[in-house]
Amino acid sequence: MRLLSRPRPRSIAAAAAVLLLGLAAVPVPCAAQGKLDARYVATLAGIPIGRGAWVIDIADDQYTAAASGTTSGIVRLFASGQGSSASRGHVRNGNLSPSTYASSLVAEKKSEELRIVLQNGVVKDISVEPPSPPQPERLPVTEAHRRGVIDPMSAALLRVPGNGQAVGPEACNRTLAVFDGRMRFDLQLAFKRMDQVRSERGYEGPVAVCAVQFTPIAGYIPDRPAITYLTRQREIEAWMAPVAGTRVVVPYKISVPTPFGLGVLQATQFVSSAGGGPRATPTSVRVP
């Protein structure tokens, strides 16, 4: 067995992105209608490294969620990248049931187009262009791993059961199943504390802070340093805020410790309102 090398910034950032976008659960009951228009800034050790936009629309019979992002600041001197992703699905008997997920990434003159088709929580089809080269050391993903999962974008919509306050311990206490097109992993959320946030524009109020534990299941390379590092982490946090008009909460802030400083994705704008609106698509969400 070879010795693990020190995790590189690039691999840690890529693995952390899985956590930032992959808070997932099997389909859960949704309620009423609401929409969110949010803007985020990503920092590493307090230095801005990226920014993004996220739009969510939950209607009576269907929902859409779309995001776009790009590197910024000093990171552009070393590597540049941008991407967009979107998910859409149906609301059936109060449940969010995703049907398609698509992402488009461009980084260091390389691009990738990923698409996942789902039905009732089961992955029916995956396409990646260009195709990924074979990696024999990667643990295989079986058909069983593709059942009872949700895509990374739909994943961030977490419904809080009951009729009480949506922002509280119940926003956190759950184990979430994620499949991102390559890797199957679990995220175990546990309530940690309540806190208060104030956006530059939009939401001001309480958030539920969840401790997050990352557990890889399949589709990963066991001795990859970034995976090993994240698996051992016990200080990852997700701050969950409500989407108006619903019992759905979504990440307002996510923090991931790295060997190079604390990685944070935090909303600067978090404007939500009750009622439906225009359907979001990857091209309709732009980073300002």
N, C-alpha and C positions, 0 to 999 in steps of 0.2 A: 504494500500500500504506500503510495507516495505521500509526502508531507504536503499539507495544504498551504498554499501561498497566501500572503496577506490579501484580503479582498480589495479589488481595484475600485476606484470611484465609479467607473462606468458600470461594472457589474452590480455593485450595490444599488446604484441609481435605478438600473433596470429592474432589479428584484423589488425595490421599494415601490416602483410604479405599479407593480402587480397589486400591492397592498393598497395603494392610494386609489386604485380603480376597481379593485376586486372585492369589496365588501358585499357578499352574496348570500342568498338564502334560497331554499326551494320556494315555489310560488306560495304567497301568503295573502290573506284577505286584504283588500284595499277599501277605501271609503271615500265617497263623495267625489268632488272634482277640485283640482288645484293645479297651479303652474308655478314654476320657479325660473328666474333668470339670475344666474350667479356668475361672478368673476373671481378667479383665484390667482394667488401669487405663490410660487414655490421658492423656498430658500434653503440653503445649506450653510450651516454655521452662521446664519444671519445674512448671508450674501444672496441676493436674488439670482435665481438660475432659470426661471421659467414663469410663464403665465398662461392662463387658460380661461375658457368660458364654458358654461354648462347650462343647458335649457331642458326643463322637464315639463311635460304636459300630461296630466292624468285626467281622462274623461270617463264618462259612464261605461263605455264599451271598449275603449282602447286607450293605449298610452304610448308616448314616445319620449325618448331621452337622447340628447345629442351633446357632444362636447368637442372642443378643439383646443389645441395647445401648441406652444412653441418655446424653444429655449430663449433665454435672454441674458443680458448682463455679460459678465466676464466669461461665461461658458461659451459664448459665441466665438471667442478667440481660439478655442480648442476644438469644438465640435458644435454643429448646428443641427437642429432637428425640428420637425413639426409633424402634427398628426391630427386626425379627427376620428371619431367613432360614434356610433349611434345604434340604438336598439328600438324596436317597436314590437308591440304585442297586443293581446286582447285582455279585457277585463271580463272575466266570466265567473258568475256567481260570487263576485267580490274578490276574486283571485287575479293577480297579475300573472299572465301566461305569455312569456316571450315567444315570438315566432322567428325573428331574424336579428342578427347582430353583425355589424360590419365595422371594420377599422382600416384606416389608411395611414401608413407611417412612411416618412422620408427622413433619413439621417445619413450624413456622411456619403452623399451621392448614391445611397442605396434606398430602395423603396420596397414596400410590402403591402399587399392587399389581402385581408383576411375576412372571411364570411362564414358565419355559423347559422344553420337552420335548425330550429327546435320545434318540438311538438309535445305538449303536455309534460314538460320537464325532461324530455329525452332528446339528445342530439341526433338529428337525422342526417345531417350533411355538414362537411367542413371543406372549405377550399382556401388554399394559400397560394398567392402568386407573387414572386416566383416560388416554386416548391422548395421546402426546406431540405437541405442535404441530409442524408442518413446519419444518425448518431447512435451507434450500437450501444453506447454506454447509458443512453437515456432509458429510464424505466418505462416499459410499454403502458399505454392507456388501453384498457379493455372495454368491451361493450358495457360492462357493469359500471365502469367509472363514468360513463356518459349518461347515466340515468339519475334522476332526482337532483338535477343541477340547474343552474341559471347562468346566463351570460354575464360578463363583467359589468356592463352598463346597467342592465336591469337590476343587477346585484345590489347596487347602492340604494335602492328604494326599499326601506325596511318598515313594514307595517307594525304598529304597536297595538297589541290586543286590548280589549276592554273598552270602557267608556270614560275612564278617568283622564288625568293629565297625560298627554302623549309623550312629553319629555320627562323621563324618569327612569328608574331602574329597568323597567320592562323594555325600554328601547335597546338595551344592551344584552340581556341574558339570553343567549342563543348560540348555537353552533351552526355555521354557515358553510354550504357546499358550493364550490366555485369550479367552473371549467372555462378556461380562457382561449381554447382552441389548440393548446399544446399541453398545458399542465392542469392536473386535477389536484386541488388542495382544499383544506379546511381552514376557516378562520373562526376561532372560538372567542366570542365576545363576553365580557363580564363587567357588570357595573362597578365603577370605581368611585365616582363622586359627581356632584352637580357643580356647574360653574356658570358664569355669566359672560356674554359676548356683546359687542357693539360694532356693527359694520359701519364702514364709511358711508354706505348707502343700503338701506333696507333693514334687515332684522336686528333687533336689540332685545335680548332676553335670555332665558335659561337654556343651557345645553346639557345633555347627559354625556358624561365622559366615560367611554368604554375602554377597558384594557383589551388588547387584541393579541391573540396567540396564533402564529402561523404554523401550519402543519402540512408539509407536502405529502401527497398521496401517490401520484403517478405522473409520468410525462416529464420527469426532471432528471438531472444528472446528480447522483447522490453526493459526490465529493466536490461539487461546485462551491467555491468559497462563499458566494453571496447567499446561496440556499442554506448552507451550514450556519452562517451568521444570523440570518433572520429566524431560523428555527430555534436558536438559543435565546433570542431576544424576549425580554419580559417587560419592556418599557414602551411598547408601541401603544399609542392612544388614538382613538377616533372620537371626535366631539360631534354629537348628533343634534341637529336642529330641525324644526318642523316645517313641512310644506303646508301653507295655509289652505284650509278647506278640506284637509284630509287627516288621516291618522298615520301618515307616512313621515318618517324622519330620514334625513340624508346627511352625509358628512359635511360639516361646516369647516372642520379643521382635522388634519391627520398629522401626527408627528411620529417619525421613525428615527431612532438613534442610529448613527453610522460611525465608523472609525474616524470620519473626517468632520464630525460635528452633527448637530441635530438637523435632520431633514424635515421640513414643515411645508404642508400645503394648506393654505388658509384663505377663506373667502374675504374679499374686500367689499364685494357687493353681493347681497343675498336678498333679492326682492321676490317675494312670493305673494300670490293672491288666490282667493277662492274662485272656482269656475274654470272652464276649459279655455282653450285658445288655439292659435295656428299650430299645426303639427311641426315639430322640429325635425330637421334633417342635418346631416353633417355639414352641408354647404351653407345652411342658414345660421350657423353658430360661428361667429368670428371673434378672434381675439382682438381687443381694441389696441 
